Amino acid sequence: MMRCSTPLSADSQFLAGLQPLVESRRYKAWFLDQFGVLHDGKQPYPGAISTLEKLATYGAKMVVISNSSRRASTTLEKLKSLGFDPSLFVGAITSGELTHQYLQRRDDAWFAALGRSCIHMTWNDRGAISLEGLNLKVVDSVEEADFILAHGTEALGQSSGAAWPMELEDLEKILEACAAKEIPMVVANPDYVTVEARALRIMPGTLADKYEKLGGVVKWMGKPDKVR
């Protein structure tokens, strides 16, 4: 679920399916979301794989665009594990990949001003997200932190790379302490919730929204923000 929606224009068209667009060959590049579009986090939606295979026969170049907090390569591996042929995709762009690149390069003024010590909010059941190659020091003390890095909503990252499971309410208490110290937050997934099978799972955007309401400064990475 994205933070905002774009109003429909007066000339918007409603189609019963993709076939008219595919057969027109008007569009060469196709940008596809994944959760809630291609799969439900556990299995592909009926017809999703065959539809993409059909698109490929018409020469469509497909790119996955996702607010996943994981890196692009991991996203393609996930699609492969669900039965999608990775060769169908030109590549993937994820908010997690953008976050990693910006933290690594530090060529953006906002990111260049960040320190190297961070409180890392990550996943537990889904698997903690690696910060390898970012030269960051993960701390669990607000007093030592230069910024918050929010990849997930299930755990607090440890300096060892492990994850310490935490309830959402406990993570929000940490945010309250961080807001009092006025340290910035980078959110690697701006969605508030995502679909997983038949349930909705709380995503990092919920933490970011909470932090802004506490008066904290948040750098939102991913759609619908402008391309970075």
C-alpha positions as CSV (number, residue, x, y, z in Angstrom):
1,M,0.0,0.0,0.0
2,M,1.5,3.3,-1.1
3,R,1.4,6.5,0.9
4,C,-0.7,8.4,-1.7
5,S,-2.6,7.8,-4.9
6,T,-2.7,9.6,-8.2
7,P,-6.1,10.9,-9.4
8,L,-7.4,9.4,-12.7
9,S,-7.2,11.8,-15.6
10,A,-10.3,12.6,-17.8
11,D,-8.9,10.5,-20.6
12,S,-8.2,7.4,-18.5
13,Q,-9.3,4.1,-20.0
14,F,-10.5,0.9,-18.3
15,L,-9.6,-2.4,-19.9
16,A,-11.0,-5.8,-19.3
17,G,-7.5,-7.3,-19.7
18,L,-3.9,-6.7,-21.0
19,Q,-4.5,-8.4,-24.3
20,P,-5.4,-5.2,-26.3
21,L,-2.3,-3.5,-25.0
22,V,-0.1,-6.4,-25.7
23,E,-1.4,-7.0,-29.2
24,S,-1.1,-3.3,-30.1
25,R,2.7,-3.6,-29.6
26,R,2.5,0.1,-28.6
27,Y,4.4,-0.3,-25.4
28,K,7.9,-1.9,-25.4
29,A,8.7,-1.5,-21.7
30,W,6.5,-2.8,-18.9
31,F,7.0,-1.8,-15.3
32,L,5.5,-4.3,-12.9
33,D,4.9,-4.3,-9.2
34,Q,5.2,-7.7,-7.5
35,F,3.4,-8.1,-4.1
36,G,-0.3,-8.0,-4.9
37,V,0.3,-8.0,-8.6
38,L,2.4,-11.0,-9.6
39,H,2.2,-12.9,-6.3
40,D,0.9,-12.8,-2.8
41,G,4.2,-13.4,-1.1
42,K,3.7,-17.1,-1.0
43,Q,2.7,-18.2,-4.5
44,P,2.0,-16.6,-7.9
45,Y,-1.4,-15.4,-8.8
46,P,-3.3,-17.6,-11.2
47,G,-2.2,-16.8,-14.8
48,A,0.6,-14.5,-13.7
49,I,3.4,-16.6,-15.1
50,S,1.7,-17.5,-18.3
51,T,0.8,-13.8,-18.8
52,L,4.4,-12.7,-18.5
53,E,5.5,-15.5,-20.9
54,K,2.9,-14.2,-23.4
55,L,4.2,-10.7,-23.0
56,A,7.7,-11.8,-23.7
57,T,6.6,-13.4,-27.0
58,Y,5.5,-9.9,-28.1
59,G,8.9,-8.5,-27.3
60,A,8.0,-6.8,-24.1
61,K,10.9,-5.7,-21.9
62,M,9.7,-6.2,-18.3
63,V,11.2,-4.5,-15.2
64,V,10.0,-5.2,-11.6
65,I,9.5,-2.0,-9.6
66,S,9.0,-2.7,-5.9
67,N,9.0,-1.0,-2.5
68,S,10.7,-4.1,-1.1
69,S,13.3,-3.2,1.4
70,R,15.5,-6.0,-0.1
71,R,18.0,-5.6,-2.9
72,A,17.2,-6.1,-6.5
73,S,19.1,-9.4,-6.8
74,T,17.2,-10.8,-3.9
75,T,13.9,-9.8,-5.5
76,L,14.7,-11.7,-8.6
77,E,15.8,-14.7,-6.6
78,K,12.5,-14.6,-4.8
79,L,10.6,-14.5,-8.1
80,K,12.6,-17.5,-9.3
81,S,11.7,-19.4,-6.2
82,L,8.0,-18.8,-6.9
83,G,8.3,-20.2,-10.4
84,F,9.0,-17.1,-12.5
85,D,11.7,-17.4,-15.1
86,P,14.2,-14.6,-14.3
87,S,15.1,-14.2,-18.0
88,L,11.6,-12.7,-18.4
89,F,12.8,-9.6,-16.6
90,V,15.3,-7.0,-17.8
91,G,16.0,-6.3,-14.1
92,A,14.5,-5.0,-10.9
93,I,14.4,-1.7,-9.1
94,T,13.6,-1.8,-5.4
95,S,13.5,0.8,-2.7
96,G,15.9,-1.4,-0.7
97,E,18.4,-1.3,-3.6
98,L,18.2,2.5,-3.9
99,T,18.6,2.8,-0.1
100,H,21.7,0.6,-0.3
101,Q,23.2,2.5,-3.1
102,Y,22.7,5.9,-1.5
103,L,24.1,4.8,1.8
104,Q,27.1,3.3,0.0
105,R,27.9,6.1,-2.4
106,R,27.1,9.1,-0.1
107,D,27.1,11.4,-3.2
108,D,23.8,12.9,-2.2
109,A,24.1,15.8,0.3
110,W,21.5,14.5,2.7
111,F,23.0,11.0,2.9
112,A,26.6,12.5,3.0
113,A,25.6,14.3,6.2
114,L,24.5,11.1,8.0
115,G,26.9,9.5,10.4
116,R,28.0,5.8,10.4
117,S,26.2,4.6,13.6
118,C,22.6,3.4,13.1
119,I,19.8,1.8,14.9
120,H,18.7,-0.9,12.4
121,M,15.0,-2.0,12.4
122,T,14.8,-5.1,10.3
123,W,13.0,-8.4,9.7
124,N,13.0,-11.6,11.8
125,D,10.7,-14.2,10.3
126,R,11.4,-12.9,6.8
127,G,15.2,-12.9,7.4
128,A,17.3,-10.0,8.6
129,I,18.6,-7.7,5.9
130,S,22.4,-7.5,5.5
131,L,24.2,-4.2,5.7
132,E,27.4,-5.7,4.2
133,G,29.5,-3.2,2.2
134,L,27.9,-0.1,3.8
135,N,30.6,0.5,6.5
136,L,27.9,1.1,9.1
137,K,28.1,0.5,12.9
138,V,24.9,-1.0,14.2
139,V,24.1,0.1,17.7
140,D,21.2,-0.6,20.1
141,S,21.7,2.6,22.2
142,V,19.9,5.7,21.1
143,E,22.7,7.8,22.6
144,E,25.2,6.2,20.2
145,A,23.0,6.4,17.0
146,D,23.5,8.9,14.2
147,F,20.4,7.8,12.4
148,I,17.7,5.1,12.2
149,L,17.6,2.7,9.2
150,A,14.2,1.0,8.8
151,H,14.2,-2.1,6.7
152,G,11.6,-4.1,8.6
153,T,9.1,-4.1,11.5
154,E,9.9,-7.3,13.3
155,A,13.3,-7.0,15.0
156,L,16.2,-4.8,16.0
157,G,19.4,-5.5,14.2
158,Q,22.5,-6.4,16.1
159,S,26.2,-5.6,15.5
160,S,26.8,-9.3,14.7
161,G,24.3,-9.2,11.8
162,A,21.7,-11.1,13.8
163,A,18.2,-9.8,14.6
164,W,16.6,-9.5,18.0
165,P,12.8,-10.1,17.7
166,M,10.7,-7.2,18.9
167,E,7.0,-6.3,18.9
168,L,6.0,-3.2,16.9
169,E,5.1,-1.4,20.1
170,D,8.6,-1.8,21.4
171,L,10.1,-0.5,18.2
172,E,7.8,2.5,18.5
173,K,9.1,3.2,22.0
174,I,12.6,3.3,20.5
175,L,11.4,5.8,18.0
176,E,10.1,8.0,20.8
177,A,13.5,8.1,22.3
178,C,15.1,8.8,18.9
179,A,12.7,11.6,18.2
180,A,13.7,13.3,21.5
181,K,17.3,13.2,20.3
182,E,16.2,14.5,16.9
183,I,18.1,11.9,14.8
184,P,17.0,11.3,11.2
185,M,15.4,8.1,9.8
186,V,15.9,6.4,6.4
187,V,13.0,4.2,5.5
188,A,13.8,1.5,2.9
189,N,10.2,0.5,2.3
190,P,7.6,3.3,2.4
191,D,4.6,1.0,2.3
192,Y,2.3,1.0,5.3
193,V,1.2,-2.6,4.8
194,T,1.7,-5.4,2.2
195,V,-0.3,-8.4,1.2
196,E,1.0,-11.8,2.4
197,A,-1.3,-14.7,1.4
198,R,-4.6,-13.6,2.8
199,A,-3.2,-11.3,5.5
200,L,-1.8,-7.8,5.6
201,R,1.6,-7.4,7.2
202,I,2.8,-4.1,8.8
203,M,5.6,-2.5,6.8
204,P,8.3,0.1,7.6
205,G,6.2,3.0,6.2
206,T,4.0,2.6,9.4
207,L,7.1,3.2,11.5
208,A,8.1,6.2,9.3
209,D,4.6,7.7,9.6
210,K,4.8,7.3,13.4
211,Y,8.2,9.0,13.5
212,E,7.1,12.0,11.5
213,K,4.1,12.4,13.9
214,L,6.6,12.4,16.7
215,G,8.4,15.3,14.9
216,G,11.2,13.2,13.4
217,V,12.8,13.8,10.0
218,V,12.3,10.9,7.5
219,K,13.9,10.2,4.1
220,W,11.3,8.1,2.2
221,M,12.9,5.8,-0.3
222,G,10.7,4.3,-3.1
223,K,7.5,5.0,-4.9
224,P,5.5,7.2,-5.1
225,D,8.3,9.6,-4.3
226,K,10.2,11.1,-7.3
227,V,12.8,8.9,-9.0
228,R,16.2,9.2,-7.2
